Amino acid sequence: MPPGGGAPRSPEYRLSLGALQGLRQDLLQDAFAYRPLPKTATDGPLTRRLRGRLREYAAYAPHAVVTAAALLALWGGSVASGTSDGPLAWLSGLVCAVPVLITLVRPVGAFWMSMAATPVMAALGSSWSDWPWLPGAFICHLSVLVFVAIRTRPRTAAWMWAVTALYGFLAETGFSGGHYSTNSAPMLVLSALALLAVSVWHIRRQARQEVTAQQTVTAHERSRRTLLEERTTIARELHDVVAHHMSVVAIQAEAAPYRVENPPEELERAFATIRENAVAALTELRRVLGVVRAEDYEAPDAPQPTLADLDTLLANVREAGLTVGKAVTGAVRELPPGVELSAYRIVQEALSNTLRHAPGATARVEVSYVLGGLGLRVVNGPIPQGSLVKPSPGAGHGITGMRERVTMLNGEMTTGPTDEGGYEVAVFLPVTAGPSEGDA
């Protein structure tokens, strides 16, 4: 119901009201707002080839095009429009050129100035064969329509064409002075074709921007999903490792009193407290980390791999065609299970990346047991010349997974190409010094 309680409005009325509101928004509201034409980007296929000042000047190419169109309108208004010579001819040229130049700063206002300049030029002209669009006005208005359409949107172009058609109809029917030779039809046809081309360009550019934005969002979501999956995998593996050791602690604490004949009461209470704390920690661990398990996830039957299994891993990649060497420095010692597992997975992923992205190259794995932590370095050489196997494309999620493992252990990781043309992954995983390490 309408606000006054009268009869409901018809669809035609609502459509007309919406059309008038669109006209007001596009051509009347803030028609003379200041909107300077920005410089164009210089990273296109042609402009990026330019150097120095030429590339800087290329940013003003749209301004140069508008200026050239204004000079053409100036010539059409002062020479080709049939006005008298002298100051009046120059005034006619300026009347045609100014609206074109105004499109640089006030595009919609330039359209109305062009509409106002058209009857002025028609009144100044002496040839009825060009009624109602004298050459200067024709060039001026057509240029303004195109430039304003480029700077606005397709709906605004449609409104400008409709206003132009209405003016042509009124000029032909009411002010033709009995002459039937008019040029509104060429104006409407040419402007329709030009505005249609500009509208198609707008639609294609908007579609391209939407596709690019969607691809960016998709890539971001894919990277985020990969990161979450990697965190889930790490949490599962840590759950399996820590839960195993906590279970062993609980069992040993329960069995320890029976290994001592007549144990003191304090010792039994201490072992009972240890067992209770281990069971409570194990329960809390399963509650927190167990939620990341998928419904179809099954804990591995075999123990999680450690650095002691590196030789088996290197043998597997050698069978896959990768020539890889291994070097171990420092005193080999047992590290916390989480560090051992993460170090193994990092080396595994780095070698997988070498197989995928540098087929035929050689690789080297360096494991350094240093004071306060573990150092890893996996480096591969360049792809040999004439290699028949092409690198496989990848999204870089392997690097993301390795970095996530290092971050969770408060470690450091650097990656990048080498001077020889290969690639290097360097990792340091800190390890808190235990009693045995401190005694050493």
Secondary structure as a PSIPRED ss2 file (coil, helix, strand):
# PSIPRED VFORMAT (PSIPRED V4.0)

   1 M C   1.000  0.000  0.000
   2 P C   1.000  0.000  0.000
   3 P C   1.000  0.000  0.000
   4 G C   1.000  0.000  0.000
   5 G C   1.000  0.000  0.000
   6 G C   1.000  0.000  0.000
   7 A C   1.000  0.000  0.000
   8 P C   1.000  0.000  0.000
   9 R C   1.000  0.000  0.000
  10 S C   1.000  0.000  0.000
  11 P H   0.000  1.000  0.000
  12 E H   0.000  1.000  0.000
  13 Y H   0.000  1.000  0.000
  14 R H   0.000  1.000  0.000
  15 L H   0.000  1.000  0.000
  16 S H   0.000  1.000  0.000
  17 L H   0.000  1.000  0.000
  18 G H   0.000  1.000  0.000
  19 A H   0.000  1.000  0.000
  20 L H   0.000  1.000  0.000
  21 Q H   0.000  1.000  0.000
  22 G H   0.000  1.000  0.000
  23 L H   0.000  1.000  0.000
  24 R H   0.000  1.000  0.000
  25 Q H   0.000  1.000  0.000
  26 D H   0.000  1.000  0.000
  27 L H   0.000  1.000  0.000
  28 L H   0.000  1.000  0.000
  29 Q C   1.000  0.000  0.000
  30 D C   1.000  0.000  0.000
  31 A C   1.000  0.000  0.000
  32 F C   1.000  0.000  0.000
  33 A C   1.000  0.000  0.000
  34 Y C   1.000  0.000  0.000
  35 R C   1.000  0.000  0.000
  36 P C   1.000  0.000  0.000
  37 L C   1.000  0.000  0.000
  38 P C   1.000  0.000  0.000
  39 K C   1.000  0.000  0.000
  40 T C   1.000  0.000  0.000
  41 A C   1.000  0.000  0.000
  42 T C   1.000  0.000  0.000
  43 D C   1.000  0.000  0.000
  44 G C   1.000  0.000  0.000
  45 P C   1.000  0.000  0.000
  46 L C   1.000  0.000  0.000
  47 T H   0.000  1.000  0.000
  48 R H   0.000  1.000  0.000
  49 R H   0.000  1.000  0.000
  50 L C   1.000  0.000  0.000
  51 R C   1.000  0.000  0.000
  52 G C   1.000  0.000  0.000
  53 R H   0.000  1.000  0.000
  54 L H   0.000  1.000  0.000
  55 R H   0.000  1.000  0.000
  56 E H   0.000  1.000  0.000
  57 Y H   0.000  1.000  0.000
  58 A H   0.000  1.000  0.000
  59 A C   1.000  0.000  0.000
  60 Y C   1.000  0.000  0.000
  61 A H   0.000  1.000  0.000
  62 P H   0.000  1.000  0.000
  63 H H   0.000  1.000  0.000
  64 A H   0.000  1.000  0.000
  65 V H   0.000  1.000  0.000
  66 V H   0.000  1.000  0.000
  67 T H   0.000  1.000  0.000
  68 A H   0.000  1.000  0.000
  69 A H   0.000  1.000  0.000
  70 A H   0.000  1.000  0.000
  71 L H   0.000  1.000  0.000
  72 L H   0.000  1.000  0.000
  73 A H   0.000  1.000  0.000
  74 L H   0.000  1.000  0.000
  75 W H   0.000  1.000  0.000
  76 G H   0.000  1.000  0.000
  77 G H   0.000  1.000  0.000
  78 S H   0.000  1.000  0.000
  79 V H   0.000  1.000  0.000
  80 A H   0.000  1.000  0.000
  81 S C   1.000  0.000  0.000
  82 G C   1.000  0.000  0.000
  83 T C   1.000  0.000  0.000
  84 S C   1.000  0.000  0.000
  85 D C   1.000  0.000  0.000
  86 G C   1.000  0.000  0.000
  87 P H   0.000  1.000  0.000
  88 L H   0.000  1.000  0.000
  89 A H   0.000  1.000  0.000
  90 W H   0.000  1.000  0.000
  91 L H   0.000  1.000  0.000
  92 S H   0.000  1.000  0.000
  93 G H   0.000  1.000  0.000
  94 L H   0.000  1.000  0.000
  95 V H   0.000  1.000  0.000
  96 C H   0.000  1.000  0.000
  97 A H   0.000  1.000  0.000
  98 V H   0.000  1.000  0.000
  99 P H   0.000  1.000  0.000
 100 V H   0.000  1.000  0.000
 101 L H   0.000  1.000  0.000
 102 I H   0.000  1.000  0.000
 103 T C   1.000  0.000  0.000
 104 L C   1.000  0.000  0.000
 105 V C   1.000  0.000  0.000
 106 R C   1.000  0.000  0.000
 107 P H   0.000  1.000  0.000
 108 V H   0.000  1.000  0.000
 109 G H   0.000  1.000  0.000
 110 A H   0.000  1.000  0.000
 111 F H   0.000  1.000  0.000
 112 W H   0.000  1.000  0.000
 113 M H   0.000  1.000  0.000
 114 S H   0.000  1.000  0.000
 115 M H   0.000  1.000  0.000
 116 A H   0.000  1.000  0.000
 117 A H   0.000  1.000  0.000
 118 T H   0.000  1.000  0.000
 119 P H   0.000  1.000  0.000
 120 V H   0.000  1.000  0.000
 121 M H   0.000  1.000  0.000
 122 A H   0.000  1.000  0.000
 123 A H   0.000  1.000  0.000
 124 L H   0.000  1.000  0.000
 125 G C   1.000  0.000  0.000
 126 S C   1.000  0.000  0.000
 127 S C   1.000  0.000  0.000
 128 W H   0.000  1.000  0.000
 129 S H   0.000  1.000  0.000
 130 D H   0.000  1.000  0.000
 131 W C   1.000  0.000  0.000
 132 P C   1.000  0.000  0.000
 133 W C   1.000  0.000  0.000
 134 L C   1.000  0.000  0.000
 135 P H   0.000  1.000  0.000
 136 G H   0.000  1.000  0.000
 137 A H   0.000  1.000  0.000
 138 F H   0.000  1.000  0.000
 139 I H   0.000  1.000  0.000
 140 C H   0.000  1.000  0.000
 141 H H   0.000  1.000  0.000
 142 L H   0.000  1.000  0.000
 143 S H   0.000  1.000  0.000
 144 V H   0.000  1.000  0.000
 145 L H   0.000  1.000  0.000
 146 V H   0.000  1.000  0.000
 147 F H   0.000  1.000  0.000
 148 V H   0.000  1.000  0.000
 149 A H   0.000  1.000  0.000
 150 I H   0.000  1.000  0.000
 151 R H   0.000  1.000  0.000
 152 T C   1.000  0.000  0.000
 153 R C   1.000  0.000  0.000
 154 P H   0.000  1.000  0.000
 155 R H   0.000  1.000  0.000
 156 T H   0.000  1.000  0.000
 157 A H   0.000  1.000  0.000
 158 A H   0.000  1.000  0.000
 159 W H   0.000  1.000  0.000
 160 M H   0.000  1.000  0.000
 161 W H   0.000  1.000  0.000
 162 A H   0.000  1.000  0.000
 163 V H   0.000  1.000  0.000
 164 T H   0.000  1.000  0.000
 165 A H   0.000  1.000  0.000
 166 L H   0.000  1.000  0.000
 167 Y H   0.000  1.000  0.000
 168 G H   0.000  1.000  0.000
 169 F H   0.000  1.000  0.000
 170 L H   0.000  1.000  0.000
 171 A H   0.000  1.000  0.000
 172 E H   0.000  1.000  0.000
 173 T H   0.000  1.000  0.000
 174 G H   0.000  1.000  0.000
 175 F C   1.000  0.000  0.000
 176 S C   1.000  0.000  0.000
 177 G C   1.000  0.000  0.000
 178 G C   1.000  0.000  0.000
 179 H C   1.000  0.000  0.000
 180 Y C   1.000  0.000  0.000
 181 S C   1.000  0.000  0.000
 182 T C   1.000  0.000  0.000
 183 N C   1.000  0.000  0.000
 184 S H   0.000  1.000  0.000
 185 A H   0.000  1.000  0.000
 186 P H   0.000  1.000  0.000
 187 M H   0.000  1.000  0.000
 188 L H   0.000  1.000  0.000
 189 V H   0.000  1.000  0.000
 190 L H   0.000  1.000  0.000
 191 S H   0.000  1.000  0.000
 192 A H   0.000  1.000  0.000
 193 L H   0.000  1.000  0.000
 194 A H   0.000  1.000  0.000
 195 L H   0.000  1.000  0.000
 196 L H   0.000  1.000  0.000
 197 A H   0.000  1.000  0.000
 198 V H   0.000  1.000  0.000
 199 S H   0.000  1.000  0.000
 200 V H   0.000  1.000  0.000
 201 W H   0.000  1.000  0.000
 202 H H   0.000  1.000  0.000
 203 I H   0.000  1.000  0.000
 204 R H   0.000  1.000  0.000
 205 R H   0.000  1.000  0.000
 206 Q H   0.000  1.000  0.000
 207 A H   0.000  1.000  0.000
 208 R H   0.000  1.000  0.000
 209 Q H   0.000  1.000  0.000
 210 E H   0.000  1.000  0.000
 211 V H   0.000  1.000  0.000
 212 T H   0.000  1.000  0.000
 213 A H   0.000  1.000  0.000
 214 Q H   0.000  1.000  0.000
 215 Q H   0.000  1.000  0.000
 216 T H   0.000  1.000  0.000
 217 V H   0.000  1.000  0.000
 218 T H   0.000  1.000  0.000
 219 A H   0.000  1.000  0.000
 220 H H   0.000  1.000  0.000
 221 E H   0.000  1.000  0.000
 222 R H   0.000  1.000  0.000
 223 S H   0.000  1.000  0.000
 224 R H   0.000  1.000  0.000
 225 R H   0.000  1.000  0.000
 226 T H   0.000  1.000  0.000
 227 L H   0.000  1.000  0.000
 228 L H   0.000  1.000  0.000
 229 E H   0.000  1.000  0.000
 230 E H   0.000  1.000  0.000
 231 R H   0.000  1.000  0.000
 232 T H   0.000  1.000  0.000
 233 T H   0.000  1.000  0.000
 234 I H   0.000  1.000  0.000
 235 A H   0.000  1.000  0.000
 236 R H   0.000  1.000  0.000
 237 E H   0.000  1.000  0.000
 238 L H   0.000  1.000  0.000
 239 H H   0.000  1.000  0.000
 240 D H   0.000  1.000  0.000
 241 V H   0.000  1.000  0.000
 242 V H   0.000  1.000  0.000
 243 A H   0.000  1.000  0.000
 244 H H   0.000  1.000  0.000
 245 H H   0.000  1.000  0.000
 246 M H   0.000  1.000  0.000
 247 S H   0.000  1.000  0.000
 248 V H   0.000  1.000  0.000
 249 V H   0.000  1.000  0.000
 250 A H   0.000  1.000  0.000
 251 I H   0.000  1.000  0.000
 252 Q H   0.000  1.000  0.000
 253 A H   0.000  1.000  0.000
 254 E H   0.000  1.000  0.000
 255 A H   0.000  1.000  0.000
 256 A H   0.000  1.000  0.000
 257 P H   0.000  1.000  0.000
 258 Y H   0.000  1.000  0.000
 259 R H   0.000  1.000  0.000
 260 V C   1.000  0.000  0.000
 261 E C   1.000  0.000  0.000
 262 N C   1.000  0.000  0.000
 263 P C   1.000  0.000  0.000
 264 P C   1.000  0.000  0.000
 265 E H   0.000  1.000  0.000
 266 E H   0.000  1.000  0.000
 267 L H   0.000  1.000  0.000
 268 E H   0.000  1.000  0.000
 269 R H   0.000  1.000  0.000
 270 A H   0.000  1.000  0.000
 271 F H   0.000  1.000  0.000
 272 A H   0.000  1.000  0.000
 273 T H   0.000  1.000  0.000
 274 I H   0.000  1.000  0.000
 275 R H   0.000  1.000  0.000
 276 E H   0.000  1.000  0.000
 277 N H   0.000  1.000  0.000
 278 A H   0.000  1.000  0.000
 279 V H   0.000  1.000  0.000
 280 A H   0.000  1.000  0.000
 281 A H   0.000  1.000  0.000
 282 L H   0.000  1.000  0.000
 283 T H   0.000  1.000  0.000
 284 E H   0.000  1.000  0.000
 285 L H   0.000  1.000  0.000
 286 R H   0.000  1.000  0.000
 287 R H   0.000  1.000  0.000
 288 V H   0.000  1.000  0.000
 289 L H   0.000  1.000  0.000
 290 G H   0.000  1.000  0.000
 291 V H   0.000  1.000  0.000
 292 V H   0.000  1.000  0.000
 293 R C   1.000  0.000  0.000
 294 A C   1.000  0.000  0.000
 295 E C   1.000  0.000  0.000
 296 D C   1.000  0.000  0.000
 297 Y C   1.000  0.000  0.000
 298 E C   1.000  0.000  0.000
 299 A C   1.000  0.000  0.000
 300 P C   1.000  0.000  0.000
 301 D C   1.000  0.000  0.000
 302 A C   1.000  0.000  0.000
 303 P C   1.000  0.000  0.000
 304 Q C   1.000  0.000  0.000
 305 P C   1.000  0.000  0.000
 306 T C   1.000  0.000  0.000
 307 L H   0.000  1.000  0.000
 308 A H   0.000  1.000  0.000
 309 D H   0.000  1.000  0.000
 310 L H   0.000  1.000  0.000
 311 D H   0.000  1.000  0.000
 312 T H   0.000  1.000  0.000
 313 L H   0.000  1.000  0.000
 314 L H   0.000  1.000  0.000
 315 A H   0.000  1.000  0.000
 316 N H   0.000  1.000  0.000
 317 V H   0.000  1.000  0.000
 318 R H   0.000  1.000  0.000
 319 E H   0.000  1.000  0.000
 320 A C   1.000  0.000  0.000
 321 G C   1.000  0.000  0.000
 322 L C   1.000  0.000  0.000
 323 T E   0.000  0.000  1.000
 324 V E   0.000  0.000  1.000
 325 G E   0.000  0.000  1.000
 326 K E   0.000  0.000  1.000
 327 A E   0.000  0.000  1.000
 328 V E   0.000  0.000  1.000
 329 T E   0.000  0.000  1.000
 330 G C   1.000  0.000  0.000
 331 A C   1.000  0.000  0.000
 332 V C   1.000  0.000  0.000
 333 R C   1.000  0.000  0.000
 334 E C   1.000  0.000  0.000
 335 L C   1.000  0.000  0.000
 336 P C   1.000  0.000  0.000
 337 P H   0.000  1.000  0.000
 338 G H   0.000  1.000  0.000
 339 V H   0.000  1.000  0.000
 340 E H   0.000  1.000  0.000
 341 L H   0.000  1.000  0.000
 342 S H   0.000  1.000  0.000
 343 A H   0.000  1.000  0.000
 344 Y H   0.000  1.000  0.000
 345 R H   0.000  1.000  0.000
 346 I H   0.000  1.000  0.000
 347 V H   0.000  1.000  0.000
 348 Q H   0.000  1.000  0.000
 349 E H   0.000  1.000  0.000
 350 A H   0.000  1.000  0.000
 351 L H   0.000  1.000  0.000
 352 S H   0.000  1.000  0.000
 353 N H   0.000  1.000  0.000
 354 T H   0.000  1.000  0.000
 355 L H   0.000  1.000  0.000
 356 R H   0.000  1.000  0.000
 357 H H   0.000  1.000  0.000
 358 A C   1.000  0.000  0.000
 359 P C   1.000  0.000  0.000
 360 G C   1.000  0.000  0.000
 361 A C   1.000  0.000  0.000
 362 T E   0.000  0.000  1.000
 363 A E   0.000  0.000  1.000
 364 R E   0.000  0.000  1.000
 365 V E   0.000  0.000  1.000
 366 E E   0.000  0.000  1.000
 367 V E   0.000  0.000  1.000
 368 S E   0.000  0.000  1.000
 369 Y E   0.000  0.000  1.000
 370 V E   0.000  0.000  1.000
 371 L C   1.000  0.000  0.000
 372 G C   1.000  0.000  0.000
 373 G E   0.000  0.000  1.000
 374 L E   0.000  0.000  1.000
 375 G E   0.000  0.000  1.000
 376 L E   0.000  0.000  1.000
 377 R E   0.000  0.000  1.000
 378 V E   0.000  0.000  1.000
 379 V E   0.000  0.000  1.000
 380 N E   0.000  0.000  1.000
 381 G C   1.000  0.000  0.000
 382 P C   1.000  0.000  0.000
 383 I C   1.000  0.000  0.000
 384 P C   1.000  0.000  0.000
 385 Q C   1.000  0.000  0.000
 386 G C   1.000  0.000  0.000
 387 S C   1.000  0.000  0.000
 388 L C   1.000  0.000  0.000
 389 V C   1.000  0.000  0.000
 390 K C   1.000  0.000  0.000
 391 P C   1.000  0.000  0.000
 392 S C   1.000  0.000  0.000
 393 P C   1.000  0.000  0.000
 394 G C   1.000  0.000  0.000
 395 A C   1.000  0.000  0.000
 396 G C   1.000  0.000  0.000
 397 H H   0.000  1.000  0.000
 398 G H   0.000  1.000  0.000
 399 I H   0.000  1.000  0.000
 400 T H   0.000  1.000  0.000
 401 G H   0.000  1.000  0.000
 402 M H   0.000  1.000  0.000
 403 R H   0.000  1.000  0.000
 404 E H   0.000  1.000  0.000
 405 R H   0.000  1.000  0.000
 406 V H   0.000  1.000  0.000
 407 T H   0.000  1.000  0.000
 408 M H   0.000  1.000  0.000
 409 L C   1.000  0.000  0.000
 410 N C   1.000  0.000  0.000
 411 G C   1.000  0.000  0.000
 412 E E   0.000  0.000  1.000
 413 M E   0.000  0.000  1.000
 414 T E   0.000  0.000  1.000
 415 T E   0.000  0.000  1.000
 416 G E   0.000  0.000  1.000
 417 P E   0.000  0.000  1.000
 418 T C   1.000  0.000  0.000
 419 D C   1.000  0.000  0.000
 420 E C   1.000  0.000  0.000
 421 G C   1.000  0.000  0.000
 422 G C   1.000  0.000  0.000
 423 Y E   0.000  0.000  1.000
 424 E E   0.000  0.000  1.000
 425 V E   0.000  0.000  1.000
 426 A E   0.000  0.000  1.000
 427 V E   0.000  0.000  1.000
 428 F E   0.000  0.000  1.000
 429 L E   0.000  0.000  1.000
 430 P E   0.000  0.000  1.000
 431 V C   1.000  0.000  0.000
 432 T C   1.000  0.000  0.000
 433 A C   1.000  0.000  0.000
 434 G C   1.000  0.000  0.000
 435 P H   0.000  1.000  0.000
 436 S H   0.000  1.000  0.000
 437 E H   0.000  1.000  0.000
 438 G H   0.000  1.000  0.000
 439 D H   0.000  1.000  0.000
 440 A C   1.000  0.000  0.000
